[in-house]
């Protein structure tokens, strides 16, 4: 399962395709809207400039500028003004059919600010500007039809306030190119502009297909990076399962990518999640032309294929040594709906405990041989596999070898996060479990809705800083 950078199943069909949302907003130019679109009466509250403040909902971006439209995973603060001071107000957020709510007490100046105020009650707690987004839930899982969020505020003595935050899932000028190299299955996604751009090869994990790579494209292309999203099994013309995948396939992808005129071949990186995180570390050790490697919920060991008894990867036609499987099938855990799911982390831990030191050393990825900066992100409550423990295998070697002194290597282990360090700006209330590829049972992923959401936001901040530093011209 890709499970590192997942755009979340809530909007996946929308986001993976990088399709556009509406760019029209029901907000007035100043971001204010009263009930039925009418300006509400003056409550006596005043702004810093001394002008009368009318009841309003507005949205601020990371630069504290008022906006009516924003990219889906950019940070945003919701502010209410013109309320009755010290009186409770109920705020709801709807991304149909997903919904969240919170009750706030208006400040003495008649305002509420989600970056400043904690709700008295609601679907989340504590000061959290992302809270109304990640705490959305639905009684029965359904895909959201749009990324836009409708906010409503109800307070006794003031008009009902409604405003829509338009959230786009693409930016103007993005170009998609299908590689013409036979055998390479992927999509090159280019940001607006002339380039040449820093290039990032992106791929998913054991869910297969191109969806994981396209998820990374949705995160990185709007930030100015060119992304080649590739599938390596589970698509037409490729193996059906993760079994004996040749690493030369990714050499081919990187070689094709680096020679494109839109790409700065001196600024290449790779990124992947879960088994794709393992792959990212393998490529970091293999390719001397990489400037950065990002591994989400990865492993510092090589594991076998999804077919029992088979290697996951090959090089020069030879299977890579992997940690042997010792028969543990995982542990059954309860789901909130009364069903059960399989937590497979105990099985991986059993395999490590029962393998010999020689077997583990043979399966260890030689990250110390890399000439690139490496960033890893993992979850301490990962129930798919013990990603913090597995990533630490790589980080310990980077530190012991001196690699971490020569490069800005980093490992961040999020204490309350699971295998799904989620995309930001989306509901995380369904991120602790997922249906298996067979469709007949469930896997436990771990973490909490708040833990996965907060890890996603912090990971994004650290990731973008890491890439900016490692891929600077």
DARAFEN-V312171 format. One record per run of one state. SS is the DSSP state (A for helix, B for strand, O for the rest). FROM is the first residue (numbers start at 0). LEN is the number of residues. If there is no record, write none. Layout:
BEGIN
<<SS | FROM | LEN> <SS | FROM | LEN>>
END
This chain:
BEGIN
<<O | 0 | 11> <A | 11 | 5> <O | 16 | 18> <A | 34 | 3> <O | 37 | 8> <B | 45 | 1> <O | 46 | 5> <B | 51 | 1> <O | 52 | 3> <B | 55 | 5> <O | 60 | 5> <B | 65 | 2> <O | 67 | 1> <B | 68 | 3> <O | 71 | 5> <B | 76 | 5> <O | 81 | 6> <B | 87 | 8> <O | 95 | 2> <B | 97 | 8> <O | 105 | 6> <B | 111 | 2> <O | 113 | 7> <B | 120 | 2> <O | 122 | 8> <A | 130 | 4> <O | 134 | 2> <B | 136 | 1> <O | 137 | 11> <B | 148 | 6> <O | 154 | 6> <B | 160 | 8> <O | 168 | 6> <B | 174 | 3> <O | 177 | 8> <B | 185 | 5> <O | 190 | 6> <B | 196 | 7> <O | 203 | 7> <A | 210 | 13> <O | 223 | 2> <B | 225 | 5> <O | 230 | 14> <B | 244 | 2> <O | 246 | 1> <A | 247 | 11> <O | 258 | 4> <B | 262 | 11> <O | 273 | 1> <A | 274 | 12> <O | 286 | 3> <B | 289 | 7> <O | 296 | 4> <B | 300 | 1> <O | 301 | 2> <B | 303 | 1> <O | 304 | 6> <B | 310 | 1> <O | 311 | 1> <B | 312 | 3> <O | 315 | 2> <B | 317 | 2> <O | 319 | 11> <B | 330 | 4> <O | 334 | 5> <B | 339 | 4> <O | 343 | 1> <A | 344 | 10> <O | 354 | 2> <A | 356 | 7> <B | 363 | 1> <O | 364 | 2> <A | 366 | 3> <O | 369 | 3> <B | 372 | 7> <O | 379 | 7> <A | 386 | 14> <O | 400 | 2> <A | 402 | 4> <O | 406 | 3> <B | 409 | 5> <O | 414 | 2> <B | 416 | 1> <O | 417 | 15> <B | 432 | 3> <O | 435 | 6> <B | 441 | 3> <O | 444 | 2> <B | 446 | 1> <O | 447 | 1> <A | 448 | 22> <O | 470 | 3>>
END
